[in-house]
Amino acid sequence: MTPASLIFRFLSVLLLVFLTGCPSKLPFDYSAFRNYRPRSILVLPPLNLTTDVNAPYSYLSTITHPLAECGYYVFPVAVIDAYMKENGLPSSEEMHGVPLKKIKEIIGADAVLYVTIEEWGQKYMVLQSITTIKASAKLLDTASGEVIWYGTQSIVQGSGGGDPVVMLINAAVVQIINSMTDYTHDLSRVANQDMINNPDEGFLAGPYLAPRESEHCGNH
């Protein structure tokens, strides 16, 4: 066998491995979501794995709107937070430990959205600043305890690029502005809209959303 033939065979094997090793992504399984079809959702304060103590409540203020727009009744997060604290559950961890059947019995929610914040905030480097938000969420049916939906959101926004001198000046200006403004709040709003309205992996349209061609909140 000639060297050229060996090279051709080797490349053919590599191509075959590449094609078989990169399977297409399976479509999201909505069978449980369609089976239980919640009408009301309770969103608990997120678990916070970051050092930013303001992250959970900043996040909470951006999740209610896209869920309501999607056609669901969302229990007022501030009222639920205060109610749980008044009943001896001061932390997110303790709130997440409340049995679903108890939530169903006392509050009447059809489903509970649990969120974990993994990254949140701004990092300043010499020539740029980066704002990062990363969170995971899951929706559980309160009657059965079954997970009927899960999703993740990850968004990074950076400033910088171009002439080094301009970048240095821009980074200094951005850091001063960001010290007075919390851009993570606006970024969280965008991330939640994308997560809920994703036409392939987002929420199915709720019962209070006007009839539409697609069963998803987002448009195809």
N, CA, C and O of each residue as an XYZ file, in Angstrom:
880
protein
N       0.838     -1.195      0.000
C       0.000      0.000      0.000
C       0.878      1.251      0.000
O       1.802      1.364      0.805
N       0.595      2.167     -0.881
C       1.408      3.371     -1.020
C       1.155      4.332      0.134
O       0.111      4.263      0.783
N       2.128      5.251      0.400
C       1.932      6.252      1.465
C       0.667      7.082      1.254
O      -0.029      7.419      2.212
N       0.374      7.408     -0.007
C      -0.818      8.204     -0.284
C      -2.087      7.449      0.103
O      -3.041      8.031      0.620
N      -2.076      6.115     -0.164
C      -3.241      5.297      0.183
C      -3.422      5.218      1.698
O      -4.544      5.253      2.202
N      -2.286      5.108      2.427
C      -2.345      5.060      3.891
C      -2.915      6.353      4.459
O      -3.746      6.331      5.367
N      -2.459      7.480      3.916
C      -2.940      8.776      4.386
C      -4.442      8.909      4.115
O      -5.193      9.383      4.967
N      -4.868      8.489      2.927
C      -6.284      8.579      2.564
C      -7.140      7.724      3.499
O      -8.205      8.152      3.945
N      -6.655      6.493      3.793
C      -7.408      5.609      4.682
C      -7.474      6.202      6.088
O      -8.515      6.135      6.742
N      -6.375      6.776      6.551
C      -6.320      7.366      7.893
C      -7.307      8.536      8.011
O      -8.020      8.666      9.006
N      -7.331      9.371      6.984
C      -8.246     10.510      6.993
C      -9.700     10.045      6.923
O     -10.584     10.657      7.522
N      -9.940      8.951      6.181
C     -11.298      8.412      6.081
C     -11.783      7.914      7.436
O     -12.941      8.119      7.801
N     -10.890      7.257      8.183
C     -11.240      6.762      9.523
C     -11.521      7.937     10.455
O     -12.481      7.899     11.226
N     -10.685      8.990     10.392
C     -10.896     10.168     11.233
C     -12.242     10.819     10.943
O     -12.949     11.227     11.865
N     -12.595     10.916      9.674
C     -13.861     11.514      9.295
C     -15.024     10.685      9.809
O     -16.021     11.236     10.276
N     -14.906      9.363      9.728
C     -15.951      8.475     10.206
C     -16.134      8.622     11.715
O     -17.264      8.665     12.202
N     -15.016      8.699     12.464
C     -15.080      8.868     13.916
C     -15.740     10.190     14.264
O     -16.551     10.265     15.186
N     -15.389     11.227     13.523
C     -15.948     12.551     13.782
C     -17.460     12.560     13.555
O     -18.214     13.110     14.358
N     -17.894     11.944     12.451
C     -19.309     11.956     12.128
C     -20.124     11.119     13.108
O     -21.228     11.509     13.488
N     -19.590      9.976     13.517
C     -20.326      9.104     14.436
C     -20.198      9.579     15.871
O     -21.031      9.233     16.708
N     -19.175     10.364     16.175
C     -18.955     10.827     17.544
C     -19.654     12.118     17.864
O     -19.563     12.594     18.995
N     -20.359     12.715     16.900
C     -21.058     13.971     17.115
C     -22.529     13.814     16.755
O     -22.992     14.360     15.754
N     -23.268     13.056     17.586
C     -24.671     12.821     17.264
C     -25.482     14.103     17.386
O     -25.138     15.001     18.154
N     -26.570     14.173     16.613
C     -27.424     15.349     16.682
C     -28.150     15.379     18.026
O     -28.430     14.336     18.616
N     -28.446     16.574     18.494
C     -29.077     16.750     19.792
C     -30.521     16.264     19.744
O     -31.273     16.607     18.832
N     -30.899     15.464     20.736
C     -32.255     14.941     20.781
C     -33.219     16.058     21.163
O     -32.862     16.936     21.949
N     -34.423     16.039     20.625
C     -35.414     17.059     20.985
C     -35.815     16.942     22.450
O     -35.798     15.851     23.020
N     -36.172     18.059     23.049
C     -36.567     18.080     24.454
C     -37.831     17.242     24.643
O     -38.758     17.316     23.836
N     -37.863     16.445     25.713
C     -39.004     15.577     25.990
C     -40.049     16.349     26.802
O     -39.853     16.603     27.991
N     -41.141     16.712     26.165
C     -42.200     17.487     26.812
C     -43.354     16.611     27.307
O     -44.412     17.134     27.658
N     -43.170     15.309     27.341
C     -44.289     14.416     27.686
C     -44.830     14.701     29.088
O     -46.045     14.738     29.279
N     -43.944     14.905     30.073
C     -44.403     15.176     31.439
C     -45.080     16.541     31.528
O     -46.086     16.704     32.218
N     -44.513     17.520     30.818
C     -45.085     18.869     30.814
C     -46.507     18.819     30.235
O     -47.428     19.423     30.785
N     -46.673     18.105     29.136
C     -47.993     18.009     28.507
C     -48.963     17.217     29.383
O     -50.168     17.470     29.368
N     -48.442     16.276     30.132
C     -49.286     15.424     30.960
C     -49.880     16.184     32.143
O     -51.049     16.002     32.485
N     -49.059     17.045     32.769
C     -49.507     17.718     33.994
C     -50.057     19.128     33.748
O     -50.947     19.568     34.476
N     -49.555     19.835     32.753
C     -50.086     21.137     32.356
C     -50.411     22.049     33.550
O     -51.587     22.269     33.843
N     -49.405     22.577     34.238
C     -49.670     23.460     35.391
C     -50.329     24.765     34.950
O     -50.108     25.249     33.839
N     -51.144     25.323     35.848
C     -51.762     26.619     35.603
C     -51.110     27.707     36.451
O     -51.055     28.870     36.051
N     -50.621     27.319     37.615
C     -49.991     28.287     38.518
C     -48.599     27.803     38.911
O     -48.363     26.605     39.066
N     -47.685     28.755     39.068
C     -46.286     28.434     39.385
C     -45.820     29.266     40.571
O     -46.050     30.474     40.631
N     -45.169     28.606     41.503
C     -44.537     29.279     42.635
C     -43.029     29.253     42.404
O     -42.453     28.187     42.187
N     -42.394     30.409     42.448
C     -40.941     30.497     42.265
C     -40.294     30.743     43.616
O     -40.538     31.772     44.246
N     -39.473     29.809     44.059
C     -38.777     29.966     45.338
C     -37.505     30.787     45.149
O     -36.917     30.761     44.068
N     -37.066     31.516     46.179
C     -35.785     32.221     46.099
C     -34.680     31.238     45.714
O     -34.601     30.159     46.301
N     -33.835     31.573     44.757
C     -32.821     30.636     44.266
C     -31.765     30.276     45.303
O     -31.473     31.049     46.216
N     -31.205     29.093     45.139
C     -29.994     28.737     45.872
C     -28.857     29.537     45.256
O     -28.764     29.653     44.034
N     -28.010     30.079     46.084
C     -26.958     30.973     45.603
C     -25.580     30.361     45.848
O     -25.140     30.250     46.992
N     -24.907     29.970     44.777
C     -23.564     29.394     44.888
C     -22.479     30.440     44.663
O     -21.298     30.100     44.585
N     -22.865     31.702     44.559
C     -21.907     32.775     44.326
C     -21.667     33.568     45.610
O     -22.270     33.292     46.647
N     -20.787     34.544     45.524
C     -20.481     35.377     46.694
C     -21.339     36.639     46.734
O     -21.244     37.421     47.680
N     -22.171     36.844     45.720
C     -23.016     38.033     45.662
C     -24.320     37.771     46.422
O     -25.164     36.997     45.970
N     -24.476     38.417     47.568
C     -25.648     38.166     48.406
C     -26.926     38.731     47.790
O     -28.027     38.344     48.181
N     -26.785     39.634     46.840
C     -27.965     40.236     46.205
C     -28.484     39.427     45.014
O     -29.557     39.717     44.486
N     -27.729     38.422     44.597
C     -28.080     37.668     43.390
C     -29.473     37.035     43.440
O     -30.217     37.180     42.470
N     -29.871     36.336     44.522
C     -31.170     35.646     44.505
C     -32.355     36.575     44.276
O     -33.243     36.262     43.482
N     -32.377     37.704     44.957
C     -33.544     38.569     44.854
C     -33.495     39.440     43.611
O     -34.538     39.861     43.110
N     -32.309     39.712     43.113
C     -32.200     40.388     41.825
C     -32.717     39.461     40.730
O     -33.411     39.895     39.810
N     -32.373     38.187     40.838
C     -32.856     37.196     39.871
C     -34.384     37.078     39.942
O     -35.065     37.084     38.916
N     -34.907     36.971     41.162
C     -36.349     36.803     41.342
C     -37.151     37.910     40.664
O     -38.233     37.670     40.129
N     -36.609     39.116     40.695
C     -37.331     40.252     40.128
C     -37.390     40.203     38.600
O     -38.099     40.999     37.985
N     -36.652     39.277     37.985
C     -36.628     39.203     36.520
C     -37.276     37.940     35.960
O     -37.362     37.788     34.741
N     -37.732     37.032     36.821
C     -38.270     35.763     36.332
C     -39.795     35.772     36.248
O     -40.370     35.047     35.436
N     -40.451     36.575     37.065
C     -41.913     36.575     37.099
C     -42.526     37.031     35.778
O     -43.474     36.420     35.284
N     -41.989     38.098     35.214
C     -42.575     38.691     34.004
C     -42.613     37.717     32.818
O     -43.675     37.558     32.215
N     -41.503     37.060     32.457
C     -41.577     36.130     31.317
C     -42.504     34.945     31.564
O     -43.118     34.445     30.621
N     -42.620     34.487     32.805
C     -43.534     33.382     33.111
C     -44.990     33.830     32.954
O     -45.821     33.096     32.418
N     -45.286     35.047     33.430
C     -46.649     35.570     33.288
C     -46.981     35.808     31.818
O     -48.093     35.527     31.373
N     -46.012     36.327     31.070
C     -46.220     36.542     29.639
C     -46.444     35.226     28.901
O     -47.085     35.195     27.851
N     -45.917     34.152     29.451
C     -46.046     32.834     28.834
C     -47.407     32.209     29.130
O     -47.732     31.146     28.600
N     -48.205     32.869     29.977
C     -49.560     32.379     30.209
C     -49.796     31.654     31.515
O     -50.741     30.873     31.629
N     -48.938     31.904     32.519
C     -49.104     31.246     33.813
C     -49.400     32.262     34.911
O     -48.965     33.412     34.846
N     -50.150     31.815     35.924
C     -50.298     32.636     37.120
C     -49.069     32.384     37.982
O     -48.765     31.237     38.310
N     -48.364     33.443     38.348
C     -47.157     33.323     39.157
C     -47.428     33.955     40.522
O     -47.787     35.130     40.604
N     -47.258     33.183     41.579
C     -47.473     33.708     42.919
C     -46.487     34.843     43.200
O     -45.310     34.726     42.858
N     -46.940     35.930     43.810
C     -46.047     37.073     44.093
C     -44.834     36.627     44.906
O     -44.980     36.133     46.024
N     -43.653     36.800     44.352
C     -42.446     36.259     44.984
C     -42.163     36.918     46.334
O     -41.700     36.249     47.257
N     -42.433     38.213     46.462
C     -42.173     38.905     47.722
C     -43.106     38.397     48.826
O     -42.696     38.250     49.978
N     -44.352     38.133     48.466
C     -45.331     37.638     49.441
C     -44.948     36.237     49.908
O     -44.996     35.943     51.102
N     -44.570     35.377     48.970
C     -44.180     34.005     49.310
C     -42.917     34.012     50.176
O     -42.829     33.278     51.160
N     -41.943     34.844     49.801
C     -40.701     34.941     50.573
C     -40.991     35.365     52.008
O     -40.471     34.762     52.947
N     -41.817     36.401     52.189
C     -42.153     36.884     53.523
C     -42.931     35.828     54.312
O     -42.700     35.645     55.507
N     -43.853     35.133     53.636
C     -44.667     34.104     54.303
C     -43.787     32.973     54.831
O     -43.962     32.514     55.960
N     -42.842     32.533     54.005
C     -41.979     31.426     54.421
C     -41.070     31.845     55.569
O     -40.840     31.067     56.496
N     -40.557     33.056     55.514
C     -39.686     33.539     56.592
C     -40.454     33.674     57.898
O     -39.927     33.368     58.968
N     -41.699     34.131     57.813
C     -42.536     34.256     59.008
C     -42.868     32.901     59.620
O     -43.222     32.807     60.795
N     -42.748     31.856     58.810
C     -43.055     30.506     59.295
C     -41.797     29.672     59.533
O     -41.819     28.446     59.418
N     -40.707     30.352     59.865
C     -39.495     29.659     60.314
C     -38.590     29.127     59.238
O     -37.815     28.203     59.483
N     -38.671     29.698     58.028
C     -37.802     29.258     56.931
C     -37.042     30.475     56.402
O     -37.428     31.047     55.383
N     -35.962     30.877     57.086
C     -35.275     32.123     56.738
C     -34.362     32.057     55.527
O     -34.002     33.102     54.984
N     -33.975     30.866     55.085
C     -33.009     30.758     53.988
C     -33.597     30.032     52.786
O     -34.586     29.307     52.897
N     -32.965     30.243     51.633
C     -33.396     29.555     50.410
C     -33.280     28.047     50.567
O     -34.140     27.301     50.100
N     -32.213     27.600     51.226
C     -32.003     26.163     51.408
C     -33.160     25.525     52.162
O     -33.617     24.437     51.813
N     -33.633     26.217     53.209
C     -34.746     25.667     53.992
C     -36.056     25.718     53.199
O     -36.883     24.812     53.299
N     -36.237     26.777     52.417
C     -37.440     26.875     51.590
C     -37.477     25.769     50.548
O     -38.536     25.208     50.267
N     -36.310     25.452     49.971
C     -36.244     24.392     48.961
C     -36.517     23.014     49.560
O     -36.812     22.060     48.840
N     -36.416     22.923     50.886
C     -36.633     21.636     51.543
C     -38.074     21.371     51.924
O     -38.390     20.292     52.426
N     -38.956     22.336     51.697
C     -40.371     22.142     52.030
C     -40.985     21.109     51.086
O     -40.838     21.231     49.870
N     -41.669     20.094     51.620
C     -42.282     19.071     50.755
C     -43.269     19.685     49.755
O     -44.021     20.601     50.089
N     -43.251     19.172     48.544
C     -44.135     19.687     47.504
C     -45.609     19.537     47.880
O     -46.415     20.421     47.590
N     -45.959     18.442     48.512
C     -47.360     18.238     48.883
C     -47.816     19.278     49.899
O     -48.982     19.670     49.909
N     -46.887     19.729     50.764
C     -47.215     20.766     51.733
C     -47.458     22.099     51.021
O     -48.364     22.850     51.382
N     -46.640     22.380     50.008
C     -46.838     23.601     49.213
C     -48.177     23.545     48.482
O     -48.894     24.542     48.404
N     -48.501     22.382     47.953
C     -49.775     22.202     47.257
C     -50.945     22.403     48.217
O     -51.945     23.034     47.874
N     -50.805     21.862     49.414
C     -51.888     21.907     50.400
C     -52.120     23.322     50.940
O     -53.262     23.766     51.061
N     -51.031     24.024     51.263
C     -51.156     25.328     51.919
C     -51.301     26.476     50.930
O     -52.137     27.360     51.116
N     -50.476     26.461     49.864
C     -50.456     27.584     48.925
C     -51.304     27.314     47.689
O     -51.886     28.237     47.118
N     -51.374     26.065     47.281
C     -52.221     25.711     46.142
C     -51.541     25.794     44.795
O     -52.220     25.765     43.769
N     -50.221     25.896     44.763
C     -49.487     25.987     43.495
C     -49.512     24.649     42.768
O     -49.408     23.592     43.390
N     -49.650     24.704     41.457
C     -49.609     23.478     40.642
C     -48.182     23.000     40.433
O     -47.935     21.799     40.317
N     -47.234     23.945     40.385
C     -45.835     23.588     40.149
C     -44.926     24.573     40.878
O     -45.319     25.700     41.180
N     -43.714     24.126     41.150
C     -42.713     24.967     41.822
C     -41.469     25.025     40.953
O     -40.981     24.003     40.470
N     -40.963     26.245     40.761
C     -39.729     26.428     39.993
C     -38.567     26.603     40.957
O     -38.534     27.546     41.747
N     -37.606     25.671     40.882
C     -36.403     25.720     41.705
C     -35.236     26.205     40.845
O     -35.024     25.706     39.740
N     -34.488     27.169     41.351
C     -33.374     27.745     40.597
C     -32.107     27.707     41.430
O     -32.139     27.937     42.639
N     -30.991     27.415     40.774
C     -29.674     27.490     41.409
C     -28.800     28.440     40.605
O     -28.590     28.239     39.409
N     -28.292     29.477     41.268
C     -27.420     30.447     40.602
C     -25.976     29.997     40.772
O     -25.486     29.879     41.895
N     -25.300     29.749     39.666
C     -23.935     29.245     39.693
C     -22.889     30.344     39.492
O     -21.812     30.295     40.085
N     -23.206     31.325     38.662
C     -22.304     32.464     38.441
C     -23.140     33.732     38.349
O     -24.240     33.736     37.796
N     -22.586     34.817     38.909
C     -23.349     36.068     38.894
C     -22.405     37.228     39.200
O     -21.770     37.257     40.254
N     -22.319     38.163     38.292
C     -21.569     39.369     38.612
C     -20.572     39.785     37.559
O     -20.498     39.210     36.472
N     -19.805     40.802     37.911
C     -18.861     41.429     37.000
C     -17.426     41.162     37.443
O     -17.106     41.159     38.632
N     -16.580     40.940     36.450
C     -15.153     40.765     36.692
C     -14.410     41.825     35.892
O     -14.671     42.017     34.704
N     -13.486     42.508     36.552
C     -12.740     43.570     35.891
C     -11.316     43.117     35.620
O     -10.598     42.672     36.515
N     -10.933     43.245     34.362
C      -9.574     42.924     33.956
C      -8.886     44.218     33.520
O      -9.477     45.295     33.602
N      -7.664     44.115     33.066
C      -6.914     45.319     32.720
C      -7.585     46.096     31.596
O      -7.693     47.321     31.659
N      -8.043     45.372     30.554
C      -8.554     46.046     29.374
C     -10.037     45.794     29.113
O     -10.568     46.262     28.106
N     -10.702     45.079     29.982
C     -12.114     44.828     29.735
C     -12.820     44.400     31.012
O     -12.187     44.023     31.998
N     -14.133     44.466     30.971
C     -14.955     43.963     32.062
C     -15.902     42.918     31.490
O     -16.343     43.029     30.346
N     -16.213     41.903     32.288
C     -17.077     40.817     31.839
C     -18.176     40.607     32.872
O     -17.906     40.467     34.065
N     -19.418     40.588     32.399
C     -20.566     40.301     33.257
C     -21.084     38.922     32.894
O     -21.366     38.643     31.728
N     -21.209     38.053     33.901
C     -21.592     36.662     33.661
C     -22.775     36.261     34.529
O     -22.834     36.587     35.714
N     -23.712     35.551     33.923
C     -24.822     34.956     34.655
C     -24.970     33.514     34.192
O     -25.037     33.231     32.996
N     -25.019     32.617     35.155
C     -25.224     31.205     34.841
C     -26.128     30.607     35.914
O     -25.844     30.713     37.107
N     -27.214     29.980     35.482
C     -28.157     29.398     36.431
C     -28.827     28.183     35.816
O     -28.915     28.055     34.595
N     -29.294     27.304     36.672
C     -30.054     26.133     36.231
C     -31.408     26.154     36.934
O     -31.523     26.629     38.064
N     -32.423     25.638     36.262
C     -33.774     25.665     36.823
C     -34.503     24.364     36.519
O     -34.225     23.697     35.522
N     -35.437     24.016     37.390
C     -36.282     22.850     37.150
C     -37.676     23.119     37.706
O     -37.835     23.750     38.751
N     -38.675     22.629     36.988
C     -40.071     22.821     37.363
C     -40.650     21.482     37.799
O     -40.624     20.510     37.044
N     -41.174     21.438     39.024
C     -41.725     20.196     39.564
C     -43.223     20.312     39.789
O     -43.712     21.328     40.282
N     -43.942     19.264     39.426
C     -45.372     19.178     39.675
C     -45.589     18.899     41.158
O     -44.992     17.971     41.703
N     -46.436     19.690     41.818
C     -46.590     19.550     43.268
C     -47.379     18.313     43.676
O     -47.208     17.813     44.788
N     -48.230     17.817     42.807
C     -49.040     16.646     43.160
C     -48.253     15.347     43.047
O     -48.364     14.468     43.902
N     -47.455     15.231     41.983
C     -46.726     13.980     41.735
C     -45.263     14.037     42.170
O     -44.652     12.999     42.422
N     -44.697     15.247     42.260
C     -43.285     15.385     42.581
C     -42.381     15.188     41.383
O     -41.157     15.172     41.516
N     -42.979     15.039     40.217
C     -42.198     14.769     39.009
C     -41.626     16.052     38.401
O     -42.271     17.100     38.394
N     -40.388     15.935     37.889
C     -39.788     17.049     37.160
C     -40.441     17.116     35.782
O     -40.349     16.168     35.003
N     -41.096     18.228     35.484
C     -41.807     18.326     34.199
C     -41.078     19.239     33.209
O     -41.427     19.291     32.030
N     -40.062     19.957     33.701
C     -39.253     20.796     32.807
C     -37.954     21.137     33.519
O     -37.917     21.242     34.745
N     -36.890     21.308     32.743
C     -35.619     21.766     33.300
C     -34.894     22.567     32.220
O     -35.080     22.338     31.025
N     -34.087     23.483     32.653
C     -33.367     24.303     31.694
C     -32.182     25.005     32.329
O     -32.030     25.012     33.550
N     -31.363     25.582     31.505
C     -30.206     26.334     31.979
C     -30.146     27.669     31.248
O     -30.678     27.820     30.149
N     -29.501     28.610     31.869
C     -29.260     29.884     31.226
C     -27.832     30.305     31.513
O     -27.378     30.254     32.656
N     -27.135     30.717     30.487
C     -25.755     31.164     30.614
C     -25.529     32.286     29.615
O     -25.703     32.105     28.410
N     -25.143     33.436     30.124
C     -24.949     34.585     29.252
C     -23.744     35.386     29.745
O     -23.591     35.628     30.942
N     -22.912     35.784     28.819
C     -21.701     36.541     29.126
C     -21.691     37.789     28.262
O     -21.908     37.728     27.052
N     -21.440     38.903     28.892
C     -21.364     40.169     28.168
C     -20.056     40.854     28.535
O     -19.779     41.078     29.713
N     -19.251     41.190     27.526
C     -17.948     41.794     27.778
C     -17.797     43.125     27.082
O     -18.481     43.414     26.100
N     -16.897     43.926     27.603
C     -16.552     45.194     26.949
C     -15.071     45.159     26.646
O     -14.284     44.666     27.454
N     -14.682     45.671     25.500
C     -13.268     45.660     25.129
C     -13.105     45.328     23.668
O     -14.072     44.960     23.001
N     -11.901     45.451     23.165
C     -11.619     45.177     21.764
C     -11.174     46.432     21.053
O     -11.705     47.513     21.310
N     -10.195     46.305     20.151
C      -9.730     47.464     19.402
C      -8.402     47.971     19.918
O      -7.585     47.200     20.421
N      -8.190     49.262     19.793
C      -6.937     49.893     20.184
C      -6.705     49.756     21.693
O      -7.606     50.060     22.474
N      -5.501     49.299     22.127
C      -5.223     49.085     23.548
C      -5.440     50.324     24.407
O      -5.944     50.219     25.525
N      -5.065     51.501     23.897
C      -5.241     52.724     24.676
C      -6.727     53.026     24.871
O      -7.173     53.371     25.965
N      -7.478     52.885     23.774
C      -8.927     53.100     23.850
C      -9.554     52.074     24.789
O     -10.442     52.411     25.572
N      -9.094     50.815     24.716
C      -9.617     49.763     25.581
C      -9.358     50.081     27.049
O     -10.217     49.854     27.901
N      -8.174     50.607     27.340
C      -7.820     50.930     28.722
C      -8.717     52.034     29.264
O      -9.206     51.956     30.391
N      -8.929     53.071     28.440
C      -9.802     54.171     28.848
C     -11.232     53.669     29.009
O     -11.918     54.010     29.973
N     -11.677     52.846     28.042
C     -13.037     52.310     28.075
C     -13.259     51.450     29.305
O     -14.309     51.528     29.943
N     -12.257     50.620     29.640
C     -12.378     49.744     30.807
C     -12.507     50.554     32.083
O     -13.283     50.202     32.972
N     -11.737     51.655     32.178
C     -11.799     52.511     33.364
C     -13.164     53.160     33.488
O     -13.741     53.214     34.574
N     -13.683     53.658     32.355
C     -14.999     54.301     32.359
C     -16.086     53.302     32.722
O     -16.966     53.597     33.530
N     -16.021     52.099     32.112
C     -17.019     51.060     32.370
C     -17.006     50.656     33.832
O     -18.063     50.442     34.426
N     -15.812     50.548     34.424
C     -15.720     50.145     35.826
C     -16.355     51.188     36.730
O     -17.016     50.840     37.708
N     -16.161     52.468     36.413
C     -16.768     53.537     37.211
C     -18.287     53.490     37.087
O     -19.002     53.594     38.083
N     -18.777     53.330     35.852
C     -20.225     53.271     35.628
C     -20.829     52.053     36.300
O     -21.878     52.142     36.937
N     -20.162     50.908     36.155
C     -20.695     49.665     36.717
C     -20.700     49.669     38.237
O     -21.498     48.970     38.861
N     -19.810     50.458     38.834
C     -19.783     50.539     40.296
C     -21.037     51.227     40.824
O     -21.385     51.088     41.997
N     -21.715     51.975     39.942
C     -22.939     52.667     40.340
C     -24.190     52.008     39.757
O     -25.306     52.338     40.159
N     -24.014     51.085     38.820
C     -25.138     50.445     38.142
C     -24.955     48.934     38.132
O     -23.869     48.436     37.836
N     -26.013     48.211     38.452
C     -25.958     46.750     38.453
C     -26.453     46.222     37.109
O     -27.658     46.101     36.890
N     -25.513     45.908     36.204
C     -25.885     45.424     34.884
C     -26.321     43.964     34.908
O     -26.924     43.480     33.950
N     -26.020     43.260     36.000
C     -26.440     41.863     36.080
C     -27.965     41.761     36.086
O     -28.523     40.776     35.603
N     -28.625     42.756     36.621
C     -30.095     42.738     36.669
C     -30.671     42.744     35.255
O     -31.556     41.948     34.942
N     -30.173     43.636     34.402
C     -30.662     43.690     33.024
C     -30.277     42.443     32.246
O     -31.049     41.955     31.420
N     -29.078     41.928     32.512
C     -28.623     40.724     31.828
C     -29.451     39.518     32.257
O     -29.734     38.631     31.452
N     -29.836     39.492     33.533
C     -30.685     38.410     34.029
C     -32.046     38.431     33.363
O     -32.616     37.378     33.078
N     -32.575     39.630     33.110
C     -33.857     39.746     32.425
C     -33.779     39.138     31.017
O     -34.686     38.425     30.586
N     -32.693     39.428     30.321
C     -32.493     38.879     28.973
C     -32.351     37.358     29.035
O     -32.939     36.638     28.228
N     -31.566     36.880     30.001
C     -31.329     35.439     30.134
C     -32.622     34.684     30.429
O     -32.858     33.613     29.870
N     -33.456     35.238     31.303
C     -34.715     34.575     31.639
C     -35.691     34.574     30.472
O     -36.388     33.586     30.240
N     -35.740     35.678     29.742
C     -36.589     35.716     28.557
C     -36.168     34.636     27.560
O     -37.011     33.945     26.988
N     -34.865     34.500     27.360
C     -34.359     33.499     26.420
C     -34.655     32.080     26.897
O     -34.989     31.209     26.094
N     -34.530     31.847     28.210
C     -34.741     30.506     28.743
C     -36.211     30.091     28.653
O     -36.517     28.973     28.237
N     -37.114     30.982     29.041
C     -38.544     30.659     29.037
C     -39.098     30.593     27.617
O     -39.944     29.750     27.317
N     -38.621     31.483     26.743
C     -39.190     31.590     25.399
C     -38.435     30.805     24.331
O     -38.744     30.923     23.146
N     -37.462     30.016     24.734
C     -36.741     29.200     23.769
C     -37.720     28.280     23.035
O     -38.390     27.469     23.674
N     -37.815     28.391     21.708
C     -38.828     27.616     20.976
C     -38.563     26.119     20.928
O     -39.431     25.346     20.522
N     -37.374     25.705     21.336
C     -37.040     24.274     21.297
C     -36.961     23.643     22.685
O     -37.245     22.455     22.841
N     -36.575     24.435     23.705
C     -36.368     23.869     25.035
C     -37.023     24.694     26.138
O     -36.850     24.395     27.319
N     -37.776     25.731     25.763
C     -38.398     26.592     26.758
C     -39.731     26.044     27.249
O     -40.036     24.864     27.075
N     -40.513     26.914     27.861
C     -41.806     26.521     28.413
C     -42.849     26.335     27.307
O     -42.816     26.998     26.270
N     -43.764     25.419     27.566
C     -44.953     25.344     26.735
C     -45.880     26.482     27.137
O     -45.869     26.927     28.285
N     -46.680     26.950     26.187
C     -47.586     28.055     26.472
C     -48.574     27.682     27.570
O     -49.154     26.596     27.567
N     -48.754     28.617     28.517
C     -49.652     28.384     29.629
C     -51.112     28.588     29.271
O     -51.425     29.020     28.162
N     -52.012     28.278     30.205
C     -53.456     28.327     29.929
C     -54.003     29.736     29.746
O     -55.094     29.908     29.203
N     -53.256     30.749     30.193
C     -53.756     32.117     30.093
C     -53.148     32.875     28.917
O     -53.304     34.091     28.804
N     -52.457     32.152     28.046
C     -51.905     32.767     26.857
C     -52.898     32.611     25.705
O     -53.519     31.560     25.543
N     -53.036     33.661     24.918
C     -53.988     33.617     23.802
C     -53.655     32.463     22.868
O     -52.481     32.130     22.706
N     -54.664     31.842     22.247
C     -54.423     30.732     21.315
C     -53.428     31.127     20.226
O     -53.442     32.254     19.731
N     -52.564     30.175     19.864
C     -51.513     30.444     18.900
C     -51.214     29.184     18.106
O     -51.628     28.091     18.490
N     -50.502     29.333     17.009
C     -50.163     28.179     16.171
C     -49.182     27.247     16.865
O     -49.313     26.027     16.765
N     -48.201     27.805     17.567
C     -47.200     26.995     18.270
C     -47.636     26.773     19.715
O     -48.262     27.641     20.323
N     -47.300     25.597     20.262
C     -47.615     25.328     21.657
C     -46.570     25.915     22.598
O     -46.724     25.837     23.817
N     -45.509     26.500     22.048
C     -44.454     27.124     22.850
C     -44.702     28.606     23.048
O     -45.440     29.233     22.288
N     -44.077     29.157     24.077
C     -44.177     30.605     24.302
C     -43.439     31.348     23.208
O     -43.945     32.333     22.671
N     -42.232     30.878     22.870
C     -41.436     31.525     21.857
C     -41.963     31.224     20.464
O     -42.654     30.228     20.252
N     -41.632     32.088     19.524
C     -42.064     31.897     18.138
C     -41.032     31.100     17.366
O     -39.831     31.318     17.525
N     -41.483     30.187     16.537
C     -40.557     29.432     15.665
C     -40.129     30.312     14.513
O     -39.353     29.880     13.661
